[in-house]
Amino acid sequence: MWRKFSYLMQNHFELFQLEPGFDVDLAQLESAYREIQARVHPDRFVNAGSTEQRIAMQWATRANEAYQTLKNPLKRASYLCELNGVALQAESNTAMPAEFLMQQMEWREELEQARDQPEVLLELEKAVQQSRRDQAGKIAEQMKQKNYPQAAQLIRQWMFLEKFANEVDNRISAAHG
């Protein structure tokens, strides 16, 4: 089992024997993850030596990290950009298209005005969900074209959408609580 330590050098897709891409067969990912976990779960090595226990823990940790990245579309997209030499620069590159910024401002106004209006909040939630789906589609298209710099720009926008979606969800929860 421990013949090679190359698992630490494999990318997440290689670890699970998946074709690198934005569209991932989640059932195949889940199956590959469970297979690795069944082989390396630390509980299987309680009577092993400390070296084997440590290696099993490294394998399990590596598999968990890779699985969490690949099962989440936003993290998967970010990871694909990084694999292809394009850093997101989310903290330093905050430039966004004017149309996107205008939409964000309109939604923020709606969110502020909808404090005690659950039906307005639910409509806003639907609009944001649709925008997130649209953004994922645009990113998938850029990934297929191997246009990773454009995909990175779209991912940065998606990150804004995710943050705003969380704010909307929190406001809906507060209105119902």
C-alpha positions as CSV (number, residue, x, y, z in Angstrom):
1,M,0.0,0.0,0.0
2,W,2.8,2.4,0.9
3,R,4.9,1.5,-2.1
4,K,5.0,5.0,-3.3
5,F,4.7,8.3,-1.6
6,S,3.8,10.0,-4.9
7,Y,0.2,10.5,-3.7
8,L,1.4,13.7,-2.0
9,M,2.6,14.8,-5.4
10,Q,-0.5,13.9,-7.4
11,N,-3.1,16.5,-8.1
12,H,-6.6,16.0,-6.7
13,F,-7.9,14.6,-10.0
14,E,-5.1,12.1,-10.3
15,L,-5.6,11.0,-6.7
16,F,-9.2,10.0,-7.5
17,Q,-8.3,8.9,-11.1
18,L,-10.6,11.5,-12.6
19,E,-10.2,13.4,-15.8
20,P,-9.3,17.0,-14.9
21,G,-12.2,19.3,-15.7
22,F,-14.9,21.5,-14.3
23,D,-17.6,18.9,-14.9
24,V,-17.0,16.1,-12.5
25,D,-19.0,12.9,-12.1
26,L,-19.8,13.4,-8.4
27,A,-20.8,9.7,-8.0
28,Q,-17.5,8.6,-9.3
29,L,-15.7,11.1,-7.1
30,E,-17.6,9.8,-4.0
31,S,-16.8,6.2,-4.9
32,A,-13.1,6.9,-5.4
33,Y,-13.0,8.9,-2.1
34,R,-14.7,6.1,-0.1
35,E,-12.3,3.5,-1.6
36,I,-9.3,5.5,-0.5
37,Q,-10.8,6.2,2.9
38,A,-11.5,2.5,3.4
39,R,-7.9,1.6,2.7
40,V,-6.2,4.4,4.7
41,H,-8.6,5.3,7.6
42,P,-6.5,5.7,10.7
43,D,-8.7,3.3,12.7
44,R,-7.3,0.5,10.5
45,F,-3.8,1.2,11.7
46,V,-4.2,1.4,15.5
47,N,-2.0,-1.6,15.9
48,A,0.5,-0.6,13.3
49,G,3.8,1.1,13.9
50,S,4.0,4.9,14.3
51,T,5.4,5.4,10.8
52,E,2.5,3.5,9.2
53,Q,0.0,5.4,11.4
54,R,1.5,8.7,10.3
55,I,1.4,7.7,6.6
56,A,-2.2,6.6,7.0
57,M,-3.1,9.9,8.6
58,Q,-1.4,11.8,5.7
59,W,-3.3,9.7,3.2
60,A,-6.6,10.3,4.9
61,T,-5.9,14.0,5.3
62,R,-4.8,14.3,1.7
63,A,-7.9,12.5,0.5
64,N,-10.2,14.6,2.6
65,E,-8.7,17.8,1.3
66,A,-8.9,16.7,-2.3
67,Y,-12.5,15.5,-1.9
68,Q,-13.6,18.7,-0.3
69,T,-12.0,20.7,-3.1
70,L,-13.4,18.6,-6.0
71,K,-17.0,18.2,-4.7
72,N,-17.5,22.0,-4.4
73,P,-17.9,23.6,-7.8
74,L,-16.4,27.0,-6.8
75,K,-13.3,25.3,-5.1
76,R,-13.0,23.0,-8.0
77,A,-12.9,25.9,-10.5
78,S,-10.4,27.7,-8.4
79,Y,-8.2,24.6,-8.2
80,L,-8.4,24.1,-12.0
81,C,-7.2,27.6,-12.6
82,E,-4.3,27.1,-10.2
83,L,-3.4,23.8,-11.8
84,N,-3.2,25.6,-15.1
85,G,-1.0,28.4,-13.8
86,V,-3.6,31.1,-13.3
87,A,-3.8,32.4,-9.7
88,L,-7.1,33.9,-8.7
89,Q,-5.6,36.9,-7.0
90,A,-9.0,37.3,-5.2
91,E,-7.6,39.7,-2.6
92,S,-5.6,41.9,-5.0
93,N,-7.6,41.8,-8.2
94,T,-11.0,43.1,-7.3
95,A,-11.8,44.7,-10.6
96,M,-15.3,43.7,-11.8
97,P,-17.3,44.6,-14.9
98,A,-19.6,47.6,-14.5
99,E,-22.7,45.6,-15.3
100,F,-21.8,43.1,-12.5
101,L,-21.2,45.9,-10.0
102,M,-24.5,47.6,-10.9
103,Q,-26.3,44.3,-10.3
104,Q,-24.6,43.9,-6.9
105,M,-25.6,47.5,-5.9
106,E,-29.2,46.9,-6.9
107,W,-29.4,43.7,-5.0
108,R,-27.8,45.3,-1.9
109,E,-30.5,48.0,-2.1
110,E,-33.2,45.4,-2.3
111,L,-31.7,43.5,0.6
112,E,-31.7,46.6,2.8
113,Q,-35.3,47.6,1.8
114,A,-36.6,44.0,2.3
115,R,-35.8,43.8,6.1
116,D,-39.3,42.7,7.1
117,Q,-40.6,41.4,3.8
118,P,-40.0,37.6,3.5
119,E,-41.6,37.4,0.1
120,V,-39.1,40.0,-1.3
121,L,-36.2,38.2,0.3
122,L,-37.3,35.0,-1.3
123,E,-37.5,36.6,-4.7
124,L,-34.0,38.0,-4.2
125,E,-32.8,34.6,-3.2
126,K,-34.2,33.1,-6.4
127,A,-32.5,35.8,-8.5
128,V,-29.1,35.2,-6.8
129,Q,-29.5,31.4,-7.2
130,Q,-30.1,31.9,-10.9
131,S,-27.1,34.2,-11.2
132,R,-25.0,31.6,-9.5
133,R,-26.1,28.9,-12.0
134,D,-25.5,31.2,-14.9
135,Q,-22.0,32.0,-13.5
136,A,-21.2,28.3,-13.2
137,G,-22.2,27.8,-16.8
138,K,-20.0,30.6,-18.0
139,I,-17.1,29.2,-16.0
140,A,-17.7,25.7,-17.4
141,E,-17.6,27.2,-20.9
142,Q,-14.3,29.1,-20.3
143,M,-12.8,25.9,-18.8
144,K,-13.7,23.9,-21.8
145,Q,-12.0,26.5,-24.0
146,K,-9.0,26.5,-21.6
147,N,-9.4,30.2,-21.1
148,Y,-8.3,30.1,-17.5
149,P,-7.6,33.9,-17.1
150,Q,-11.3,34.6,-18.1
151,A,-12.4,31.7,-15.9
152,A,-10.5,33.3,-13.0
153,Q,-12.3,36.6,-13.5
154,L,-15.7,34.8,-13.5
155,I,-14.7,32.8,-10.4
156,R,-13.9,36.1,-8.6
157,Q,-17.4,37.3,-9.5
158,W,-18.9,33.9,-8.3
159,M,-17.1,34.5,-5.0
160,F,-19.0,37.8,-4.6
161,L,-22.2,36.0,-5.5
162,E,-21.6,33.3,-2.8
163,K,-20.9,35.9,-0.2
164,F,-24.1,37.8,-1.1
165,A,-26.1,34.6,-1.2
166,N,-25.0,33.9,2.4
167,E,-26.1,37.4,3.4
168,V,-29.5,36.8,1.9
169,D,-29.8,33.4,3.6
170,N,-28.9,35.0,6.9
171,R,-31.5,37.7,6.4
172,I,-34.2,35.1,5.5
173,S,-33.3,33.1,8.6
174,A,-33.5,36.2,10.8
175,A,-36.9,37.0,9.3
176,H,-38.2,33.6,10.0
177,G,-36.6,33.3,13.5
